[in-house]
Amino acid sequence: MTKRRFRKALAILLPAFLVVAGCVAWYATRTPSTPFEGQAAMQATSAELIGRGEYVARLSDCVACHSTPNSKPFAGGLEMATPMGSIFATNITPDRETGIGEYSLADFDRALRHGVARDGHRLYPAMPYPSYAKLSDDDMRALYAYFLHEVHPVKQENKPSEIPWPLNMRWPLALWNGLFLEPGTYQEKTPINASADAKLWNRGAYIVQGAGHCGSCHTPRSVMMNEKALSESSPLYLSGARLDGWYAPSLRGDHNTGLGRWAEDDIVQFLKNGRNKHAVVFGSMAEAFNNSTQFMTDDDLKAVAHYLKSLPGDAARDGAPWQYDGRTNQSLGLEQRVKLPGAQTFAARCSACHGMDGRGQGQWIPPLAGSASSLSKENASSINVTLNGSARVVADGVPDAYRMPPFRNQLSDGEIADVLSFVRTAWGNQGGAVKTQEVKELREKTNPVSSNVIILQMR
């Protein structure tokens, strides 16, 4: 190409490039529109509206992320680990200097449903605004009324993130939103199975996809850290994911690693009481139960269960249905188990609670035989709960006496690997062996779960 032709091409392409760059810059820094602009959005704040807002806050589990055991409710400070570095939950009390006391309803809406703070900076998607985008306008108004008029203001400065430059630049999040955020409130649809109660199913879908933001933990993420699916339209939705040292199991109809063997009543009991014959809440789910699901109405619990049971499993991913294999019990006789380090440790450390047969103690102590964590190829939860124990389950204000204790100081990495390898291959379990190095790595990255009861009053 001659210099003359090059200059001519440059004269044509440069203006076009500048226009495109300007459009990208505008999109990346603009403040999204909101349905609450203007005086028409204002309405009187009533006790009924505030009460509804408190309930939506419980559905959304706001208190668990925006509080710490040593702070006032909603004052922020909770550290959240990300692949790029730690970020800290912000103060969302109505303090005018350090919280959201100066937020209008429109500001509040932009933060929750669009991921944009009042000053225009973009929020990291650790804040589940891709899910909260589905909240209804009425629930948004109620939440705003509750936070601005009922929550006590707390003067507490927000902690800056520990993400290094240039990864901490926020304007690219606008482009991320353009790719992965599905704007628009939840719209009722036809259930995916013909036998479902449409009204109940849609209410459950609204809670699970929106306020409950269940996909934030239970849906796998791509390298861009977006959830690979935001609704039942994809078989990846709620199919299980590893997050922050735990493996959140499938909430679909997978027989082994999901809810295939659970009835709707089992799901209701688990969310209402923190336990059923299949499992007891632990890890992050213990906090969700303590601060959120147990406060849900029976009708909403039934709706969630009805929706989740409509999601089909995937036999290709999940494998052949688990069946109890009692032959393992023969290896637990005194003469046999001394030859197997994992079996000996299980008999000495685990069997008193979980039973020599691995079946647990009814709804009080969960079974290890056939548990999702023992059947999943992802072993993070098995390792983490053995190393660090679990939080107490607090139902109706009463702490549970049957807490899983931490064994990080009692057992070596090799001993934990041996006992988990035994459990995850016993009684028909298909999870597979655990390596000593895997235990070592999680030991270095995690800490024991506090023995203190973590349940936060929101007022």
N, C-alpha and C positions, 0 to 999 in steps of 0.2 A: 504494500500500500504506500503510495506516495505521500509526502508531507502534506500536500494540498488536500488530498482525499481524507487523510487523517484529521486535519483541522476541521474539515466539513462535517465529518462523522461526529467529532467531538462537540461541535457547535449544536448538532441535533440532539445527541444523547445526554449531554451535560444538563440542560434544563429539565429533561425528563427525569434524570437521576435525582436532581435536587427536589423536584416535586414529590417523587416517591419517598425520599428521605424525610421531607417535611411532613408527609402524611404519617409515616411511621413514628416520627418524633411526637406528633400531635396525639396519635393513638396511645402511645406509651405513657404520656403525661397527663392525659385528659382526666377529668373527673366524670365517672359514669353518671348517666341520668338516673333519676329515682322517681318512683310513683308518688313520693311523699312531698315533692316540692310545692310550695305555696300554702296559703292559708286554708285551702280546702281540706288539707290533711289533718288539721288540728281538731281535736275533740276533747271533751271534758274527761278528766281522769277520775275514775270511780274505783271504789273498793273492789268491785267485781272485775274490772279490767286489770287491776293490779294483781288480784288473785289468779287470774288466768295467766298473766305474765310470769308469776312465780312458778306455775305448773309447767309452762313452756320452757322455763329455765331449767327445771328438773329434767324434762324430756331431753333437753339439749346438753345436760351434764356440764353446764358452764362452770359450776363451782369447783369441779375436780381439777380442771386445767388452770383456772385463774386464781388458785389458792395454794397454799402450802400448809402442812400440819402446824407450822409455827406462825402463820400470818392470819390476818383477818380475812373473812370471806371476800373473794373477788379482788383482793388487793394485788394480785399478780406475784411474780417472782419464781414460779415453777420452772425449773430447767428442763428443756426438751432437746434431746440429742438428735442431730441430723448428720448426714454424711459430710456436710460442709463445715460443721461446727455447732456449738450449742446456741440456742435461742431461748428467751425467757418470756413467759406469759406476762401480759401487760395488766396494769391496774384498770379495772373496768367498774370501779365504784364511782359514784357521782361527785367525787372531789373535783373542784373546778381547775386546780392547777396540775395535778398529776393523774387524774382519771378522766372520765367522760362527762363531767358536769357541764361542759360547754357545748356538748353535742346536741344538735337539733335532731328531730326524728329523721330528717333526710340524711344527716351525717351518720346516724346510727345505722340506718338502712344500707348506706353505701359500704360501711365497714363489714356488716354481717353478710350481705348478699353479693357484694362486689369485691370485697377485699381491699378497700381504699380507706385509709384513716382520714380524720377531719382535716389534717394539714396537707393531704394529698399524697402521702407516701403509701406505697403498696405494702400489703401485709403478706408475710410468708404463708404458703398454704398449709402449714402446720395448724393454722386457724382454719377449721373446716368450712370455709365459705362456699366451696363448690357444692357442699351438701345444704348449707343454710340458704343457698339461693332458692331452694324449693319451698321455703317457709311462706305461708300465706301472708297477705298484707295485714289481716286481722291479728295474726300471731305476732307479727313484727310490732304493731302498735302496742300490743299487750306487754311484750318484752320491754319495750322502751319505757312504758309507764312504770313497770316494776323496778327497773334499774335506776331510773331517775327519781322516783318518789318513795321507794321502799328500802332499797339497799342503803346501808350506812356509808357515808363518804369516809375514805381513809386516805390520808396524805402519805403516799409512798411512791418515791420516784421509780420509774421503770429502769430495768437493767438493760444496757446495750447488748446486742448479740455478740457472740464470739466468732462469727463467721469472718474470715479475713477478706481484705480487698484483693481482687475486684469482685469476688464471689458475693460480697454483701451489697452490691448495687441492686437497687430495687426496681428501677424502671423496666428491666427485661421481664419482670413479672406481668406487665401488661400484655406482652406478647404471649407469655405462658397462658394467661387467662383467655386470650383470643383463640388459642389452640384447644384448650382443655375445659374451660368453664362453659357449662350449659345454662345460660341465663333463662329466667322465667320460672314462675312458681309451679308447684306440682299441679298437674292437670289429671283429673280422674280418667281412667282408661278401662278397657275390658280386661278382666283377669286372664292370665295365661293358661289357666285350666278352667274348663267349662263348669266344673262342680263347685267352684268357689262362690262364696257370698260376696257379690260385687262391692257392696258398701263396706263390709268388714275388711275385705282385701285391700281396697283403696286407702282406708284409714291406716292399715298396717304398713302399706307401701309408703305413705306420706311420712310416718314416724321413722321407719327404718332408713329411708333414703334422705330425709330432711333433718328434722331435729335430732334424731338418734345418731345420725352420721355413722352408722354401723360400718359402712364401706371404708371409712378412714383407717380402720384396723384390719378388717377381714377381707379386703379386696387387694389383690396384688398390684404393685406399682411398676411403672416402666422406669427406664434410666432417667427420664425427665421428672421423676417423682410424682407423676400424676397417677391417680387411680385408673386402672385400665378399663373400668366400666363404672357407671354411676346408676345403673338400673338393671332390672331383670332382662332387659333386651339383649344382654350379653351373658353367655355361660360363665364368664370370668367373675361376674359380680358376686361378691361374698364367698368366693371359692377358697379363701384362706390365704394368709400372708404373714411373713415374718416382719416384725417391727419392734425396734428398741429392745432387743434381747429376748423377745417372746415370739411364739408362733400363735397367731390368732386363727383358730381352725375354721373350716368351711361351715357356713350357715345354710348350706343347700342340702339337698336330699342324699348326699353321699353316705353310704351305709357305714363306712369305716371312720372317716375323718370329719363327717358332718352330722346332720340331724336325721339321717335316714331311719335310725332305730328309735327316734324320739316321737312320741305323739304330741299333738298340740297342747294337751294338758301338761306334759312334761316340760315344754318350753315355758308355759305360764308359771309353773311351780319354780323353775330355775330362776326366772327373772323376778319373781315375787319374793322368794325365800332364800335365794342364793344357792340352792342345792336341789338335787333330785336324785333318783336312783342311779343316774348315769354319771353325774359330775357334781363338783362343788366349784364355785367361782374362785379363781386365783389370778395372780398377775394383775394386769390392767383391768380385767373384768371385775375383780373384787372392788376396785374403786368405783367402777361404773354402777355396780349393784348398790354399794353403800350410799352413794350420793345421787343415784338417778332411778334405776329401774324399779326398785322397791316402792317408790313413791307414785308409780303410774297407776291409773285406775284399772280395775279388772277388765273393763271393756277394751281399753287400749292394749292391755297385755294379750287379750284374746285376739285382737286385730293383728298385732305383731306376729303372734304364733301362726295365725291363719295365713298370713302373707309368706312367712318363711317356709312353711310346709308346702307351699305351691312351687317352690324353686326346685327343679329337678337336679339330681346328681349327675355324675359323669363316671360310668363304670370304667372307662379307659384310663381315667386319672386315678380313680379310687381303688381299683383292683377288686378281686373276688371278695364277697361279703365275709366278714369275720365270723368264725364259729369258735366257741370255747373248746380248748384242747386240754383235757385233764391229765394228759401224760406228763406234763411238766411237774406235777405234784410228786411224781416218783423220784425226781432228782432232788427233792427237798428233804428226803430222809437224812438222818444224821450221818450215815456212812457215805451217802452219795454227795451231799452238798459240800463236805470238806474238800472235795476234789475240784469244786467249782467256786472260785473266789467270789463271783457275783452272786451266786446262790447263797453262799454262806453269809455275805453281807446283808442280803435281803432278809434272810431268816433272823439275823441278829438285830437289824435296824428298822426294818419296814413291816415285817409280818404281824407284829402286835397290833398295828392299826389297820393295815390293808388286808390282813388275813393271809395265812399260808397258801391259800388257794387263789389269791389275787382278786377276790370278788368284793373286797371292801366291807363296810359295816352299814348296810342299808343306805339311807340318804345322808348319814352323818359323816362317814368317811368314804371317799369315792373309790370305786374299783380301779385297779391297774390293768386288769384283764379286759381287753376290748375298749380301753379309753382312747379318745382321739389322739392324745399326745403319745400314746404307746403304739399307735398304728400309723402315724404320720412319718414320712421320711424326714421331715423337718424336726430336729431334735432339740431346738432351742428351749422350748418350754420345759421339757423333761429335765434338761441340765439346770436351767435357771431356778426352777422351784426346788430342786434338790440342794443346790448350792445356797440359795438365799431364803427359802421358805416362802410363805404366803401371808398376806394381810388377814387380819381377823374379819370374819363375816359378821356384820352388825345388822341384825334383822329386828325391826321394831324397837330399836334402841338397846337391844340386848346383845352383847358380844358373844360370839361363839367360843366355846372352850376347846374346840378341836382344830387348832391351827397347825398347819404343816410347819415344822421347825426347820431352821437352816442347818445344813450339815457341812458348811464350808470349813469349819474349824475342827470337825470330828473325822472327816474323811478326806483322803488325798485325792488329787485329780484322777489317779489311776483307779482308786477304789470306787469313785463315783462313776467312772467310765465302765468299770466291770459290772456294778450293780444295775446300771441303766441298760447295759447291753443284755443282761439277763432278763430284765423286765420286758424290754422291747422285743424280745424274741420268745417269750414264754406264753403259755396258754393260748397259742394261736396268734399272738401279736405279730405284726409285720413291719414294725418301725425300723428294725435293723440295729446294728451295733453302734456304739458311741466311742469315739476315739479320745484318748487322753488329751491330745492337743486341743480338741474342741472344748473340753472342760476348762483347760488352762486359759484359753482365750476369753471365755465368758467370765471366768473368775476375775480376770484382770479388768474387764469392762463393766462389771456390775457390782452392786453392794447388797448386803442383807436387807430384806424388807423390814421396816420398822415394826416392832411388836406393839407399838401404840395403836390404839383404835383410831382410824382416820375416817371420820364422818363429820361433815361440816354443816353447821346450821347456816342457812342463807340469809337470815335476818339479823 
